[in-house]
Amino acid sequence: KFTHRAISSTFGGGVHKDQPIASTIEALERGEVTAESFELVCARLDGRLYSINNRRLFVLREFQKHISEVVQVRERIPKQLCPFTAKFMGACDTTNLGESVELR
């Protein structure tokens, strides 16, 4: 599930820093990047998993629409949540239980 109600159309950090989301989806479709190389850091809330990696999750969901196999990714749920919880709670502004996200 998404934690944001809207996300930027470019990555802000990490391996894909400053890359448009669309080009990352295209790289997945061409096989230049694998879904397995993505990791989603998640928190469990009310029985649902929410990712703080909203752009990654968006890319993977869009990629899933174009292939028949189930997209497999690594998820990490930190055991010590103090700094993570603060980031999660500060970032979580979803208005639809994380079902979708809009591009800004």
N, CA and C atoms as an extended XYZ file, in Angstrom:
312
Properties=species:S:1:pos:R:3:atomname:S:1:resname:S:1:resid:I:1 pbc="F F F"
N         0.845       -1.174        0.000 N   LYS     1
C         0.000        0.000        0.000 CA  LYS     1
C         0.893        1.241        0.000 C   LYS     1
N         0.352        2.322       -0.544 N   PHE     2
C         1.057        3.595       -0.580 CA  PHE     2
C         0.855        4.361        0.727 C   PHE     2
N         1.856        5.140        1.125 N   THR     3
C         1.711        6.015        2.288 CA  THR     3
C         1.405        7.447        1.876 C   THR     3
N         1.686        7.817        0.637 N   HIS     4
C         1.418        9.168        0.146 CA  HIS     4
C         0.174        9.180       -0.728 C   HIS     4
N        -0.462       10.323       -0.821 N   ARG     5
C        -1.582       10.462       -1.757 CA  ARG     5
C        -1.092       10.923       -3.116 C   ARG     5
N         0.121       11.517       -3.181 N   ALA     6
C         0.705       11.967       -4.449 CA  ALA     6
C         2.219       11.811       -4.360 C   ALA     6
N         2.845       11.550       -5.509 N   ILE     7
C         4.301       11.390       -5.561 CA  ILE     7
C         4.863       12.190       -6.728 C   ILE     7
N         6.132       12.503       -6.632 N   SER     8
C         6.834       13.175       -7.723 CA  SER     8
C         7.005       12.198       -8.884 C   SER     8
N         7.116       12.732      -10.081 N   SER     9
C         7.301       11.871      -11.254 CA  SER     9
C         8.768       11.506      -11.473 C   SER     9
N         9.658       11.969      -10.594 N   THR    10
C        11.076       11.579      -10.658 CA  THR    10
C        11.527       11.087       -9.295 C   THR    10
N        12.535       10.224       -9.312 N   PHE    11
C        13.085        9.700       -8.077 CA  PHE    11
C        13.923       10.773       -7.388 C   PHE    11
N        13.842       10.832       -6.076 N   GLY    12
C        14.569       11.834       -5.318 CA  GLY    12
C        15.907       11.364       -4.800 C   GLY    12
N        16.128       10.067       -4.746 N   GLY    13
C        17.379        9.538       -4.213 CA  GLY    13
C        17.584        8.104       -4.638 C   GLY    13
N        18.642        7.527       -4.117 N   GLY    14
C        18.941        6.131       -4.405 CA  GLY    14
C        19.528        5.923       -5.785 C   GLY    14
N        19.495        4.695       -6.243 N   VAL    15
C        20.080        4.301       -7.523 CA  VAL    15
C        19.443        5.058       -8.698 C   VAL    15
N        18.172        5.383       -8.577 N   HIS    16
C        17.433        6.017       -9.678 CA  HIS    16
C        17.297        7.528       -9.495 C   HIS    16
N        18.122        8.129       -8.655 N   LYS    17
C        18.038        9.561       -8.345 CA  LYS    17
C        17.927       10.399       -9.619 C   LYS    17
N        16.959       11.301       -9.623 N   ASP    18
C        16.686       12.237      -10.714 CA  ASP    18
C        16.166       11.578      -11.990 C   ASP    18
N        15.914       10.271      -11.972 N   GLN    19
C        15.375        9.598      -13.149 CA  GLN    19
C        13.846        9.676      -13.136 C   GLN    19
N        13.237        9.897      -14.282 N   PRO    20
C        11.778        9.876      -14.349 CA  PRO    20
C        11.239        8.469      -14.069 C   PRO    20
N        10.117        8.425      -13.408 N   ILE    21
C         9.467        7.139      -13.130 CA  ILE    21
C         9.211        6.392      -14.433 C   ILE    21
N         8.755        7.095      -15.459 N   ALA    22
C         8.434        6.451      -16.740 CA  ALA    22
C         9.641        5.736      -17.329 C   ALA    22
N        10.832        6.325      -17.239 N   SER    23
C        12.015        5.667      -17.808 CA  SER    23
C        12.410        4.433      -16.997 C   SER    23
N        12.118        4.437      -15.714 N   THR    24
C        12.407        3.259      -14.888 CA  THR    24
C        11.462        2.117      -15.253 C   THR    24
N        10.210        2.431      -15.499 N   ILE    25
C         9.246        1.411      -15.949 CA  ILE    25
C         9.700        0.839      -17.288 C   ILE    25
N        10.109        1.710      -18.197 N   GLU    26
C        10.589        1.258      -19.506 CA  GLU    26
C        11.836        0.386      -19.373 C   GLU    26
N        12.732        0.727      -18.470 N   ALA    27
C        13.938       -0.083      -18.241 CA  ALA    27
C        13.560       -1.469      -17.728 C   ALA    27
N        12.541       -1.553      -16.886 N   LEU    28
C        12.044       -2.854      -16.429 CA  LEU    28
C        11.490       -3.649      -17.599 C   LEU    28
N        10.713       -2.996      -18.438 N   GLU    29
C        10.105       -3.683      -19.578 CA  GLU    29
C        11.153       -4.181      -20.566 C   GLU    29
N        12.259       -3.449      -20.713 N   ARG    30
C        13.340       -3.862      -21.615 CA  ARG    30
C        14.282       -4.879      -20.966 C   ARG    30
N        14.115       -5.132      -19.677 N   GLY    31
C        14.977       -6.088      -18.983 CA  GLY    31
C        16.305       -5.503      -18.530 C   GLY    31
N        16.460       -4.199      -18.598 N   GLU    32
C        17.693       -3.543      -18.157 CA  GLU    32
C        17.780       -3.481      -16.636 C   GLU    32
N        16.630       -3.533      -15.995 N   VAL    33
C        16.503       -3.533      -14.542 CA  VAL    33
C        15.545       -4.659      -14.194 C   VAL    33
N        15.776       -5.340      -13.093 N   THR    34
C        14.857       -6.399      -12.664 CA  THR    34
C        14.058       -5.946      -11.451 C   THR    34
N        12.842       -6.429      -11.351 N   ALA    35
C        12.001       -6.107      -10.200 CA  ALA    35
C        12.649       -6.596       -8.906 C   ALA    35
N        13.380       -7.700       -9.007 N   GLU    36
C        14.028       -8.264       -7.825 CA  GLU    36
C        15.105       -7.345       -7.257 C   GLU    36
N        15.562       -6.375       -8.050 N   SER    37
C        16.594       -5.457       -7.557 CA  SER    37
C        15.995       -4.357       -6.674 C   SER    37
N        14.673       -4.256       -6.637 N   PHE    38
C        14.000       -3.263       -5.804 CA  PHE    38
C        13.738       -3.845       -4.412 C   PHE    38
N        13.857       -2.999       -3.414 N   GLU    39
C        13.476       -3.379       -2.056 CA  GLU    39
C        12.469       -2.355       -1.563 C   GLU    39
N        11.409       -2.840       -0.950 N   LEU    40
C        10.406       -1.961       -0.371 CA  LEU    40
C        10.501       -2.047        1.148 C   LEU    40
N        10.717       -0.909        1.780 N   VAL    41
C        10.725       -0.840        3.245 CA  VAL    41
C         9.292       -0.562        3.668 C   VAL    41
N         8.778       -1.433        4.531 N   CYS    42
C         7.350       -1.393        4.855 CA  CYS    42
C         7.096       -1.345        6.352 C   CYS    42
N         5.890       -0.927        6.673 N   ALA    43
C         5.389       -0.992        8.044 CA  ALA    43
C         4.017       -1.647        7.998 C   ALA    43
N         3.710       -2.376        9.044 N   ARG    44
C         2.393       -3.014        9.124 CA  ARG    44
C         1.491       -2.133        9.983 C   ARG    44
N         0.323       -1.820        9.447 N   LEU    45
C        -0.648       -0.993       10.151 CA  LEU    45
C        -2.031       -1.559        9.880 C   LEU    45
N        -2.739       -1.908       10.926 N   ASP    46
C        -4.087       -2.473       10.808 CA  ASP    46
C        -4.128       -3.665        9.858 C   ASP    46
N        -3.106       -4.520        9.920 N   GLY    47
C        -3.074       -5.731        9.112 CA  GLY    47
C        -2.658       -5.523        7.666 C   GLY    47
N        -2.287       -4.302        7.296 N   ARG    48
C        -1.859       -4.014        5.919 CA  ARG    48
C        -0.398       -3.589        5.926 C   ARG    48
N         0.304       -3.896        4.841 N   LEU    49
C         1.680       -3.433        4.684 CA  LEU    49
C         1.674       -2.134        3.888 C   LEU    49
N         2.333       -1.119        4.413 N   TYR    50
C         2.485        0.167        3.747 CA  TYR    50
C         3.957        0.388        3.466 C   TYR    50
N         4.267        0.801        2.247 N   SER    51
C         5.652        1.052        1.862 CA  SER    51
C         5.970        2.532        1.994 C   SER    51
N         7.162        2.830        2.502 N   ILE    52
C         7.603        4.223        2.488 CA  ILE    52
C         8.269        4.548        1.154 C   ILE    52
N         8.440        3.552        0.311 N   ASN    53
C         9.057        3.718       -1.014 CA  ASN    53
C         7.959        3.819       -2.070 C   ASN    53
N         7.216        4.917       -2.029 N   ASN    54
C         6.036        5.086       -2.872 CA  ASN    54
C         6.346        5.076       -4.363 C   ASN    54
N         7.435        5.721       -4.779 N   ARG    55
C         7.766        5.736       -6.213 CA  ARG    55
C         8.154        4.337       -6.680 C   ARG    55
N         8.936        3.614       -5.882 N   ARG    56
C         9.288        2.234       -6.252 CA  ARG    56
C         8.041        1.385       -6.381 C   ARG    56
N         7.147        1.499       -5.404 N   LEU    57
C         5.914        0.720       -5.436 CA  LEU    57
C         5.082        1.071       -6.673 C   LEU    57
N         4.999        2.359       -7.001 N   PHE    58
C         4.261        2.783       -8.187 CA  PHE    58
C         4.862        2.163       -9.446 C   PHE    58
N         6.189        2.230       -9.576 N   VAL    59
C         6.891        1.654      -10.737 CA  VAL    59
C         6.572        0.166      -10.851 C   VAL    59
N         6.670       -0.544       -9.743 N   LEU    60
C         6.438       -1.990       -9.764 CA  LEU    60
C         4.989       -2.328      -10.104 C   LEU    60
N         4.046       -1.557       -9.587 N   ARG    61
C         2.639       -1.804       -9.911 CA  ARG    61
C         2.349       -1.537      -11.389 C   ARG    61
N         2.942       -0.467      -11.923 N   GLU    62
C         2.755       -0.170      -13.343 CA  GLU    62
C         3.391       -1.262      -14.207 C   GLU    62
N         4.579       -1.715      -13.824 N   PHE    63
C         5.258       -2.794      -14.542 CA  PHE    63
C         4.411       -4.065      -14.517 C   PHE    63
N         3.805       -4.361      -13.373 N   GLN    64
C         2.973       -5.560      -13.226 CA  GLN    64
C         1.834       -5.567      -14.238 C   GLN    64
N         1.325       -4.409      -14.599 N   LYS    65
C         0.213       -4.321      -15.559 CA  LYS    65
C         0.612       -4.800      -16.954 C   LYS    65
N         1.933       -4.829      -17.229 N   HIS    66
C         2.411       -5.155      -18.572 CA  HIS    66
C         2.971       -6.570      -18.717 C   HIS    66
N         2.991       -7.330      -17.636 N   ILE    67
C         3.533       -8.688      -17.719 CA  ILE    67
C         2.549       -9.674      -17.101 C   ILE    67
N         2.675      -10.937      -17.486 N   SER    68
C         1.746      -11.950      -16.976 CA  SER    68
C         2.240      -12.594      -15.677 C   SER    68
N         3.570      -12.623      -15.452 N   GLU    69
C         4.094      -13.216      -14.222 CA  GLU    69
C         3.860      -12.264      -13.052 C   GLU    69
N         3.801      -12.833      -11.863 N   VAL    70
C         3.668      -12.024      -10.658 CA  VAL    70
C         5.021      -11.386      -10.348 C   VAL    70
N         5.029      -10.077      -10.152 N   VAL    71
C         6.264       -9.359       -9.823 CA  VAL    71
C         6.671       -9.711       -8.392 C   VAL    71
N         7.900      -10.166       -8.248 N   GLN    72
C         8.442      -10.528       -6.939 CA  GLN    72
C         9.433       -9.450       -6.504 C   GLN    72
N         9.278       -8.924       -5.298 N   VAL    73
C        10.207       -7.926       -4.773 CA  VAL    73
C        10.565       -8.278       -3.332 C   VAL    73
N        11.670       -7.694       -2.897 N   ARG    74
C        12.067       -7.865       -1.499 CA  ARG    74
C        11.358       -6.802       -0.669 C   ARG    74
N        10.883       -7.208        0.472 N   GLU    75
C        10.316       -6.243        1.410 CA  GLU    75
C        11.096       -6.338        2.713 C   GLU    75
N        11.216       -5.223        3.355 N   ARG    76
C        11.912       -5.201        4.641 CA  ARG    76
C        11.023       -4.479        5.634 C   ARG    76
N        10.776       -5.131        6.753 N   ILE    77
C        10.006       -4.527        7.828 CA  ILE    77
C        10.968       -4.366        9.001 C   ILE    77
N        11.455       -3.144        9.229 N   PRO    78
C        12.438       -2.939       10.299 CA  PRO    78
C        11.904       -3.398       11.650 C   PRO    78
N        12.780       -4.028       12.431 N   LYS    79
C        12.388       -4.495       13.762 CA  LYS    79
C        12.379       -3.340       14.751 C   LYS    79
N        13.357       -2.447       14.641 N   GLN    80
C        13.385       -1.262       15.491 CA  GLN    80
C        12.762       -0.122       14.717 C   GLN    80
N        11.646        0.340       15.196 N   LEU    81
C        10.873        1.284       14.418 CA  LEU    81
C        10.993        2.743       14.860 C   LEU    81
N        11.799        3.062       15.830 N   CYS    82
C        11.814        4.451       16.306 CA  CYS    82
C        12.036        5.459       15.179 C   CYS    82
N        13.212        5.499       14.509 N   PRO    83
C        13.385        6.482       13.432 CA  PRO    83
C        12.474        6.176       12.241 C   PRO    83
N        12.293        4.911       11.963 N   PHE    84
C        11.438        4.509       10.842 CA  PHE    84
C        10.000        4.935       11.092 C   PHE    84
N         9.508        4.691       12.298 N   THR    85
C         8.128        5.055       12.617 CA  THR    85
C         7.919        6.552       12.453 C   THR    85
N         8.894        7.327       12.895 N   ALA    86
C         8.790        8.777       12.741 CA  ALA    86
C         8.688        9.153       11.270 C   ALA    86
N         9.517        8.542       10.433 N   LYS    87
C         9.470        8.838        8.998 CA  LYS    87
C         8.137        8.386        8.409 C   LYS    87
N         7.709        7.183        8.781 N   PHE    88
C         6.450        6.649        8.267 CA  PHE    88
C         5.277        7.551        8.647 C   PHE    88
N         5.193        7.897        9.901 N   MET    89
C         4.065        8.706       10.353 CA  MET    89
C         4.090       10.092        9.716 C   MET    89
N         5.278       10.651        9.524 N   GLY    90
C         5.391       11.951        8.879 CA  GLY    90
C         5.048       11.902        7.405 C   GLY    90
N         5.307       10.762        6.772 N   ALA    91
C         5.099       10.632        5.336 CA  ALA    91
C         3.701       10.139        4.984 C   ALA    91
N         3.031        9.496        5.899 N   CYS    92
C         1.755        8.845        5.588 CA  CYS    92
C         0.633        9.871        5.468 C   CYS    92
N         0.254       10.183        4.230 N   ASP    93
C        -0.863       11.095        4.006 CA  ASP    93
C        -1.866       10.516        3.009 C   ASP    93
N        -1.864        9.189        2.890 N   THR    94
C        -2.811        8.536        1.991 CA  THR    94
C        -4.241        8.836        2.433 C   THR    94
N        -5.116        8.984        1.467 N   THR    95
C        -6.523        9.241        1.773 CA  THR    95
C        -7.420        8.076        1.375 C   THR    95
N        -6.798        6.988        0.853 N   ASN    96
C        -7.614        5.852        0.385 CA  ASN    96
C        -7.013        4.513        0.812 C   ASN    96
N        -6.449        4.485        2.012 N   LEU    97
C        -5.825        3.280        2.564 CA  LEU    97
C        -4.698        2.751        1.686 C   LEU    97
N        -4.024        3.637        0.942 N   GLY    98
C        -2.870        3.247        0.147 CA  GLY    98
C        -3.167        2.528       -1.148 C   GLY    98
N        -4.415        2.525       -1.584 N   GLU    99
C        -4.792        1.791       -2.795 CA  GLU    99
C        -4.191        2.377       -4.059 C   GLU    99
N        -4.052        3.691       -4.123 N   SER   100
C        -3.505        4.326       -5.323 CA  SER   100
C        -2.753        5.581       -4.929 C   SER   100
N        -2.020        6.120       -5.911 N   VAL   101
C        -1.251        7.332       -5.719 CA  VAL   101
C        -1.336        8.142       -7.000 C   VAL   101
N        -1.318        9.463       -6.894 N   GLU   102
C        -1.337       10.284       -8.109 CA  GLU   102
C         0.045       10.882       -8.327 C   GLU   102
N         0.396       11.050       -9.598 N   LEU   103
C         1.662       11.687       -9.947 CA  LEU   103
C         1.476       13.189       -9.905 C   LEU   103
N         2.471       13.873       -9.319 N   ARG   104
C         2.429       15.342       -9.311 CA  ARG   104
C         3.106       15.872      -10.539 C   ARG   104
